[in-house]
Amino acid sequence: MIFDKILESGHIGLFTHMSPDGDALGSTFAMAGWLLRQGKKFTIFLPDPVSESLSFMIPEGMDRHIRIWKGDDDWAALKDLEGCDLLIGLDFNVPGRIGGWESAFRASRSYKILIDHHMFPDAGAFDTVISETAISSASELLYSLLRQAPGVDGDVSRLSIETREALLTGMTTDTNNFANSVYPSTLTMAAELIAAGTDRDKIIQKLFFCYPERRIRAQGYILDKLLRVTPEGVAYIFLDGRTQTRFGLQEGDTEGFVNIGLTMEKVRMSILAKRERGSSRIRISLRSKKGTSARECAAEFFHGGGHELASGGRLTLGTDVAAEKDVCGYIENSVRKFFMER
């Protein structure tokens, strides 16, 4: 069991993926909460800041344990990493997904543990891999482990409220509030956490009823002006830099937009393409209905992958497409080829 290794370690580093979403933060802060109760020294190494929309997930006092990637000249942070004798990766399958920390992570001789639910984990980069794809989220996978942790022994009410809230929040976001990737174990997890006193209503309020006005106004514009549906039944949105600036959109403001297209009966797949600020990269999110593989489409046309019905990828301006004006054409040609081949 990994807990023997954790408890014998002196300084533990926690890592998750770039642009951390609710599951990344949920699993990371849940593990951090458990470590805190064990009196362990730990540092959370984030590749990007926590978005405004998910900032409520940071437990009080946890900021002092967080290091955000600032560059190769952040010697203090790199020295902190060098001082770790155990590294734990959560909610990513390959070190390339942890952004700027990757080189130092790979170079570290510390024991490395992966806890993840994505396909094709890079087993060679870790000493212990705990990987399960038939599960809702990394948060659910960690929950199943923490239930058996020393001092918990199946009674989840013994977990701190911060850990329980993080786990339930992470699972809720990755299932889109129980709309996808839900297994019997997922419902059992929710029931046990709620029975232990976890306030799901508070979590739902924070996740879905605290949006800034700019998001709602942008959503109206996007649905009216930018949403397109192809003859193959693919709804897609390209959110360019100018539109993001117009509405003052921040990281996390468009969370969930990719799911909107799937509410239409004739739509089989939904794609959100979003220009990253100050970058030539276009981030791609794909969601699909059962019978259509978002993962295969992401892998074939968008340098990506993920789950069967929920995947991600990217395009690069100047390489995959010449300019922003060509992104919509690329998407339409790609999905046409994708469905012609099947």
C-alpha positions in Angstrom: 0.0 0.0 0.0 1.3 3.5 -0.9 0.6 4.8 2.5 3.6 3.1 4.0 5.8 4.9 1.5 4.0 8.2 2.2 4.3 8.0 5.9 8.0 7.2 5.8 8.8 10.1 3.6 10.1 13.4 4.9 9.0 15.9 2.3 6.3 15.1 -0.3 5.7 17.0 -3.6 2.3 16.9 -5.2 1.8 17.6 -8.9 -1.1 17.9 -11.3 -1.7 19.0 -14.8 -1.6 22.4 -16.6 -4.7 24.6 -16.4 -5.9 22.6 -13.4 -9.6 21.8 -13.4 -11.9 20.8 -10.6 -10.7 17.1 -10.5 -7.0 18.1 -10.6 -7.5 20.5 -7.7 -9.9 18.2 -5.9 -7.5 15.2 -5.9 -4.5 17.4 -5.1 -6.1 19.3 -2.2 -7.7 16.1 -0.9 -4.3 14.5 -0.7 -2.8 17.6 0.8 -5.5 17.7 3.5 -4.8 14.1 4.4 -1.0 14.8 4.6 -1.7 17.8 6.8 -3.5 15.6 9.3 -0.6 13.2 9.3 1.8 16.1 10.2 3.7 15.6 6.9 5.7 18.2 5.2 4.5 18.8 1.6 4.6 21.2 -1.3 2.0 21.5 -4.1 3.7 22.3 -7.4 1.1 23.8 -9.8 2.0 24.5 -13.4 -0.6 27.3 -13.6 -2.5 29.5 -11.1 -5.9 28.3 -9.9 -8.6 30.0 -11.9 -10.9 32.6 -10.3 -13.9 30.3 -10.7 -12.2 27.5 -8.7 -10.3 29.5 -6.2 -12.9 28.6 -3.5 -11.4 25.1 -3.6 -8.1 26.3 -2.0 -8.5 25.4 1.7 -7.7 28.1 4.2 -4.0 28.3 4.9 -3.1 26.0 2.0 -1.6 28.9 0.0 1.7 28.6 2.0 2.2 25.1 0.6 1.7 26.1 -3.0 4.4 26.8 -5.6 3.3 28.0 -9.0 5.6 27.7 -12.0 7.3 31.0 -12.7 10.2 29.8 -14.8 13.6 28.1 -14.7 15.1 31.0 -12.7 12.8 30.4 -9.7 15.6 28.8 -7.7 13.7 28.7 -4.5 10.9 26.6 -6.0 13.3 24.3 -7.7 15.3 23.8 -4.5 12.0 23.0 -2.7 11.4 20.3 -5.3 14.9 18.9 -4.9 14.3 18.6 -1.2 11.4 16.2 -1.8 12.0 12.5 -1.3 8.6 11.5 -2.6 6.6 12.9 -5.6 2.9 12.1 -6.2 1.3 12.8 -9.5 -2.5 13.3 -9.6 -4.9 13.4 -12.6 -2.3 13.2 -15.4 -0.9 10.3 -17.3 2.4 11.6 -18.6 4.9 14.1 -17.1 4.5 16.3 -20.2 1.2 17.5 -18.8 2.7 19.2 -15.7 4.1 22.0 -17.8 7.3 23.8 -16.7 7.9 21.4 -13.8 8.5 18.4 -16.2 12.2 18.6 -16.5 12.8 18.9 -12.8 10.2 16.2 -12.1 11.9 13.7 -14.5 15.4 14.6 -13.2 14.4 14.0 -9.6 15.6 10.7 -8.1 12.8 10.8 -5.6 10.3 7.9 -5.5 7.4 8.7 -7.8 3.8 7.6 -7.5 1.0 8.2 -10.1 -2.7 8.2 -9.2 -4.7 8.8 -12.4 -7.7 7.7 -14.5 -6.5 8.5 -18.0 -5.6 6.0 -20.6 -2.0 5.1 -21.5 -0.1 6.2 -18.4 3.7 6.6 -18.8 4.6 3.7 -16.4 8.3 4.2 -17.0 8.2 7.7 -15.4 6.9 6.4 -12.1 7.9 3.8 -9.5 4.3 3.0 -8.6 1.4 3.5 -10.9 -2.2 3.4 -9.7 -4.3 3.8 -12.8 -8.0 3.0 -13.4 -9.9 4.2 -16.4 -13.3 2.7 -15.5 -13.8 5.4 -12.9 -15.3 8.8 -12.9 -12.3 10.8 -11.8 -8.9 11.0 -10.1 -10.8 12.2 -7.1 -12.9 9.0 -7.0 -9.8 6.9 -7.4 -8.1 8.8 -4.5 -11.2 8.4 -2.5 -11.1 4.6 -2.8 -7.5 4.8 -1.6 -8.1 7.2 1.3 -10.9 5.0 2.6 -8.3 2.4 3.4 -5.7 4.8 4.8 -4.3 4.4 8.3 -6.7 6.0 10.7 -9.6 6.0 8.3 -10.2 2.3 7.9 -13.4 2.6 5.9 -15.0 5.3 8.0 -14.8 8.4 5.7 -16.1 10.7 8.5 -12.6 10.4 9.9 -11.3 12.3 6.9 -11.1 16.1 7.4 -13.9 18.2 6.1 -11.5 19.9 3.7 -10.5 16.5 2.2 -14.1 15.4 1.9 -15.2 18.6 0.2 -12.2 18.5 -2.2 -13.0 14.9 -3.2 -16.7 15.5 -3.8 -16.0 18.7 -5.7 -13.5 17.0 -7.9 -15.8 14.2 -8.8 -18.7 16.5 -9.4 -16.8 18.6 -11.9 -15.4 15.6 -13.8 -18.8 14.0 -14.2 -20.4 17.3 -15.1 -22.6 17.0 -12.1 -23.3 13.3 -12.7 -24.1 13.8 -16.4 -21.3 11.5 -17.7 -18.7 8.9 -16.6 -20.9 7.8 -13.7 -20.4 4.3 -12.2 -22.1 2.6 -9.3 -18.9 3.4 -7.3 -19.4 7.1 -8.1 -22.8 7.2 -6.6 -21.6 5.2 -3.6 -18.8 7.7 -3.1 -21.2 10.6 -3.2 -23.6 8.9 -0.7 -20.9 8.1 1.7 -19.4 11.6 1.7 -22.8 13.2 2.1 -23.7 10.7 4.9 -20.4 11.8 6.6 -21.6 15.4 6.7 -20.1 16.8 3.5 -22.3 19.7 2.3 -23.0 19.0 -1.3 -25.4 22.0 -1.6 -22.6 24.4 -0.7 -20.4 22.8 -3.4 -23.1 23.0 -6.1 -23.7 26.7 -5.1 -20.0 27.5 -5.5 -19.6 25.5 -8.8 -22.8 26.5 -10.7 -24.4 29.5 -9.1 -21.5 31.9 -8.6 -20.6 32.8 -12.2 -19.4 36.3 -12.9 -21.6 38.5 -15.1 -19.1 38.5 -17.9 -19.5 34.7 -18.4 -23.2 34.9 -18.9 -23.0 37.8 -21.4 -20.2 36.0 -23.2 -22.3 32.8 -23.3 -25.2 34.6 -24.9 -22.9 36.1 -27.6 -21.1 32.8 -28.2 -24.3 30.8 -28.7 -25.8 33.5 -31.0 -22.7 34.3 -33.1 -20.1 31.6 -32.7 -21.8 28.2 -32.3 -21.9 26.2 -35.5 -23.3 22.8 -36.3 -21.8 20.7 -39.2 -23.8 18.3 -41.4 -22.1 15.5 -39.6 -23.7 16.5 -36.3 -20.8 18.2 -34.7 -21.4 21.4 -32.8 -18.3 23.6 -32.4 -17.2 27.0 -31.1 -14.0 28.8 -31.8 -13.3 31.4 -29.1 -10.7 33.7 -30.6 -8.5 36.2 -28.6 -10.6 39.2 -29.6 -13.8 37.7 -28.2 -12.1 36.8 -25.0 -10.8 40.3 -24.6 -14.1 41.9 -25.5 -15.8 40.1 -22.6 -12.8 40.2 -20.2 -12.9 36.4 -20.0 -10.6 34.8 -17.4 -9.3 31.2 -17.1 -12.2 29.0 -16.1 -14.9 31.4 -17.3 -15.7 29.0 -20.2 -15.8 25.8 -18.1 -18.7 23.7 -19.3 -19.3 25.5 -22.6 -18.2 22.5 -24.6 -21.1 20.5 -23.2 -23.8 22.9 -24.4 -23.8 21.5 -28.0 -24.6 18.0 -26.8 -28.0 19.2 -25.5 -29.1 19.3 -29.2 -30.7 16.0 -30.3 -28.9 15.7 -33.7 -25.4 16.6 -32.3 -23.0 13.6 -31.8 -19.9 15.6 -30.8 -19.2 19.0 -29.4 -15.9 20.9 -29.7 -14.6 24.0 -28.0 -11.5 25.6 -29.6 -10.0 28.4 -27.5 -7.0 30.6 -28.3 -4.6 30.7 -25.3 -3.7 34.2 -24.2 -0.3 35.4 -25.4 0.3 32.1 -27.2 0.1 30.6 -30.7 -1.7 27.5 -29.2 -5.4 26.7 -29.6 -6.7 24.5 -26.8 -9.2 22.0 -28.0 -11.9 20.3 -25.8 -14.1 17.5 -27.2 -17.2 15.8 -25.8 -19.3 13.2 -27.4 -22.4 11.0 -27.0 -22.1 7.3 -26.6 -21.2 5.6 -29.9 -18.9 8.5 -31.0 -15.3 8.5 -29.8 -14.1 11.9 -28.8 -10.8 10.2 -27.9 -10.2 8.9 -31.4 -11.0 12.3 -33.0 -8.7 14.1 -30.6 -5.8 11.7 -31.3 -6.2 11.8 -35.1 -6.7 15.5 -35.7 -5.8 17.5 -32.6 -2.6 15.9 -31.1 -4.6 14.8 -28.1 -6.4 12.0 -26.4 -8.2 11.3 -23.1 -11.4 9.4 -22.4 -13.8 7.9 -24.9 -16.4 10.6 -24.4 -14.3 13.4 -23.1 -10.9 14.4 -24.5 -8.6 17.3 -25.3 -6.0 18.4 -27.7 -4.4 21.4 -29.3 -3.6 23.2 -32.5 -0.7 25.5 -33.2 -1.0 28.6 -35.3 1.7 28.6 -38.0 2.0 24.8 -37.9 -1.4 23.1 -37.9 -3.3 26.2 -39.2 -1.9 29.3 -40.7 -4.0 31.8 -38.8 -7.0 32.2 -36.6 -9.3 32.6 -39.6 -8.4 29.1 -40.7 -9.3 27.3 -37.4 -13.0 26.8 -38.3 -12.2 25.4 -41.6 -9.7 23.0 -40.1 -12.3 21.8 -37.6 -14.9 21.3 -40.3 -12.6 19.4 -42.6 -11.3 17.2 -39.7 -14.7 16.1 -38.5 -15.8 15.5 -42.1 -12.8 13.1 -42.6 -13.4 11.6 -39.1 -17.0 10.5 -39.9 -16.2 9.5 -43.5 -13.6 7.0 -42.2 -16.2 5.3 -40.0 
